[in-house]
């Protein structure tokens, strides 16, 4: 097809393949992002040759984000003093711009264009008026991760069948001027309680498991442990795009998992999942 349709971009080619194979999410949308990632993996292994990538903003790339000047309130105390603590879905262009600016300015990884599906939230406290104190992002999981597969007991068939039921907490930021005790673990507990319903409403599939990677050279993961996430092992440190296995051990991370349903791991081991679970 790559030689038959030389005028197609990589994204257009992936969409065409999805249409031919009827490869869709449960909500009917084409799985173009996942298809393109797979095609680029095959291209990297010289199984096929894709057209040259066109200029643009690739998924997973660091982006240039206009930074906003916002007042940074120094908030210190116990969580109950700032109740209610809320997580609020990001909606609209102004919210999106504010979220990107805060993450780019204050998160050590900055803002990157996420792979695949994603949802974003603000963390809002009352001091006593509503004020944004943090940001969250949930997105599509890593295609393959040895520590996760080992913990779940996944073979390739089960992983391919059920990977859409896993969602990654790919950004978590509490603003550096905020020192509210137990805030981070409380936010994670709230997010874990609503993400399955929010994700299903947006994408038509109900996740069974959350995952996140913590850079143990920077953080201990205390808030995840306090929110009952499970430490499941360490990654090799290669990252999503290291197709040639050149970066083994370059930046290993600690994997934390959080089941969203009873017996989630057992369900995910099956080659087929009941989507009403």
C-alpha positions in Angstrom: 0.0 0.0 0.0 2.9 2.4 0.7 4.0 2.2 -2.9 0.4 2.2 -4.3 -0.5 5.4 -2.4 2.6 7.5 -2.4 0.7 10.8 -1.8 -0.7 9.7 1.6 0.8 10.9 4.8 1.6 8.5 7.6 -1.5 9.4 9.4 -3.7 9.2 6.3 -2.1 5.8 5.5 -2.9 4.5 9.1 -6.5 5.8 8.8 -6.9 4.0 5.5 -5.6 0.7 6.9 -8.0 1.1 9.9 -10.9 1.7 7.6 -10.0 -1.4 5.5 -9.6 -3.6 8.6 -12.4 -1.9 10.4 -10.0 -1.4 13.3 -12.0 0.9 15.7 -12.5 1.7 19.3 -15.7 0.7 21.0 -17.1 4.2 20.4 -16.6 3.7 16.6 -13.6 5.9 16.1 -10.7 4.7 14.1 -7.6 3.6 16.0 -5.4 5.7 13.8 -2.8 6.6 16.5 -2.2 3.0 17.5 -2.0 1.9 13.8 0.5 4.6 13.0 2.7 3.6 16.0 2.6 0.0 14.8 3.5 1.0 11.2 6.4 3.1 12.5 7.6 0.2 14.6 7.6 -2.0 11.4 9.4 0.8 9.5 12.1 0.9 12.2 12.6 -2.9 11.7 12.8 -2.4 7.9 9.7 -4.7 7.5 8.2 -1.9 5.3 9.1 1.6 4.3 6.8 4.4 5.2 6.7 7.8 3.4 8.9 10.4 5.0 7.2 12.0 8.1 5.8 15.4 7.2 6.7 18.5 9.2 4.4 18.9 12.1 4.1 18.2 15.8 4.7 14.5 16.4 3.0 12.6 19.2 5.2 12.3 22.2 7.3 15.3 21.3 8.2 18.2 23.5 6.2 21.2 22.4 6.7 24.9 22.5 4.1 26.2 24.9 3.3 29.8 25.6 3.8 30.3 29.3 1.3 32.3 31.2 2.1 34.6 34.1 0.0 33.5 37.0 0.2 34.3 40.7 1.7 31.5 42.7 -0.1 31.3 46.1 1.9 29.8 48.9 -0.5 27.4 50.5 0.6 25.5 53.6 -1.4 23.4 56.1 -3.6 20.3 56.4 -5.8 19.1 53.5 -9.0 19.6 55.5 -8.2 23.3 55.8 -8.6 23.6 52.0 -11.7 21.4 51.5 -13.3 20.7 49.2 -10.4 19.4 47.1 -11.7 18.7 43.6 -10.4 17.3 40.3 -12.0 19.2 37.5 -12.0 18.1 33.8 -10.1 20.4 31.5 -12.4 21.7 28.8 -12.2 24.5 26.2 -9.2 26.2 24.6 -8.5 28.5 27.5 -8.4 25.6 30.0 -6.2 23.6 27.7 -3.8 26.5 27.3 -3.6 27.0 31.0 -3.1 23.3 31.7 -0.2 23.1 29.2 1.4 26.3 30.6 1.3 25.0 34.1 2.7 21.6 33.2 5.4 23.1 30.9 6.5 25.5 33.6 6.4 23.2 36.7 6.6 19.5 35.7 10.1 18.2 35.2 9.0 16.4 31.9 7.2 19.5 30.6 4.3 19.2 28.2 4.4 16.6 25.4 1.7 15.7 22.9 0.2 12.6 24.4 0.0 9.3 22.5 -3.6 8.2 21.7 -6.6 8.8 24.0 -6.2 11.2 26.9 -8.1 13.1 29.6 -6.8 16.1 31.6 -7.9 17.5 34.9 -7.1 20.5 37.2 -6.7 20.0 40.9 -8.7 22.7 42.7 -8.6 23.7 46.4 -10.5 26.4 48.3 -8.4 28.9 50.1 -11.1 29.9 50.8 -11.9 30.8 47.1 -11.3 28.2 44.4 -7.7 28.1 43.3 -5.8 25.7 40.9 -3.1 23.8 42.8 -2.2 21.0 40.4 -2.7 19.1 37.1 -3.4 15.5 36.1 -3.2 13.7 32.8 -4.4 10.1 31.9 -3.5 8.7 28.5 -3.0 5.5 26.5 -0.6 3.0 28.1 2.8 1.9 26.9 2.5 -0.7 24.1 4.8 -3.1 25.9 6.4 -3.0 29.4 8.1 -6.1 30.8 7.4 -5.2 34.5 3.7 -4.8 33.8 3.4 -8.0 31.7 5.3 -10.0 34.3 3.1 -8.7 37.1 -0.2 -9.4 35.2 1.0 -12.7 33.8 0.3 -11.4 30.3 1.2 -13.2 27.1 1.1 -11.4 23.8 -2.4 -12.5 23.0 -3.9 -11.2 26.2 -1.9 -8.0 26.0 -3.1 -7.3 22.5 -6.7 -8.1 23.4 -6.8 -6.1 26.6 -4.3 -3.2 26.4 -7.1 -0.7 25.8 -8.4 -1.6 29.3 -5.2 -0.1 30.8 -4.8 3.7 31.3 -1.6 5.6 32.2 -1.4 8.4 34.7 1.2 10.2 32.5 1.3 13.5 34.3 0.8 14.4 38.0 1.7 17.9 39.2 1.2 19.6 42.5 2.4 23.2 42.1 5.7 23.8 43.9 4.3 26.7 46.0 1.7 24.3 47.5 2.5 22.4 50.7 -0.7 20.8 51.8 -0.3 17.6 53.7 -1.8 14.5 52.2 -3.0 16.5 49.2 -1.3 14.3 46.5 -2.6 11.0 47.8 -6.1 12.4 48.3 -6.1 13.6 44.7 -5.0 10.2 43.4 -7.8 8.5 45.3 -10.4 10.9 43.9 -9.0 10.4 40.3 -9.0 6.6 40.7 -12.6 6.7 41.8 -13.8 8.6 38.7 -11.5 7.9 35.8 -13.2 4.6 34.8 -16.5 6.4 34.3 -15.0 9.5 32.6 -12.9 7.4 30.2 -15.8 5.2 29.3 -18.0 8.3 28.7 -15.3 9.7 26.4 -14.0 6.6 24.6 -16.6 3.9 25.0 -14.4 1.5 26.9 -14.2 1.0 30.7 -10.6 0.6 32.0 -9.7 -2.0 34.5 -6.2 -0.9 35.5 -4.2 2.3 36.0 -0.4 2.4 35.6 2.2 5.1 36.2 6.0 5.3 36.1 7.9 7.2 38.8 11.5 8.3 38.3 13.0 6.9 41.4 16.1 9.1 41.0 13.8 12.1 41.7 10.8 10.8 43.6 10.0 8.0 46.1 6.4 7.4 45.0 5.1 7.9 48.6 1.8 9.5 47.4 1.1 6.5 45.2 1.7 4.1 48.0 -0.4 6.1 50.4 -3.2 6.0 47.7 -2.9 2.1 47.7 -1.2 1.8 44.3 0.9 -1.4 44.0 4.6 -1.2 43.3 5.0 -3.8 40.5 8.6 -3.6 39.5 11.2 -1.6 37.5 11.3 -0.8 33.8 14.4 -1.3 31.7 14.6 2.5 31.0 14.5 2.2 27.2 11.4 4.4 26.8 8.6 4.2 24.2 10.6 5.0 21.1 13.8 3.0 21.6 13.2 0.6 18.8 16.9 -0.3 18.4 17.4 -1.2 22.2 20.1 1.4 22.5 19.0 3.0 25.7 18.7 0.0 28.1 19.0 1.2 31.7 19.3 4.9 30.6 16.4 6.0 32.8 14.7 3.1 34.7 11.5 3.9 36.4 9.4 2.3 39.2 6.1 0.9 37.9 2.9 1.4 40.1 -0.4 -0.2 39.3 -3.9 0.5 40.6 -6.8 -2.0 39.9 -10.1 -0.4 39.0 -12.1 -3.5 39.4 -12.2 -6.6 41.5 -9.9 -9.3 40.1 -8.7 -6.9 37.4 -5.5 -8.8 36.9 -7.3 -12.1 36.4 -9.7 -10.6 34.0 -6.9 -9.0 31.9 -5.1 -12.3 31.6 -8.0 -13.6 29.5 -7.6 -13.4 25.7 -11.1 -11.9 25.5 -12.6 -9.5 28.0 -16.3 -9.0 28.7 -16.6 -5.3 27.9 -19.5 -4.9 30.4 -17.1 -5.8 33.3 
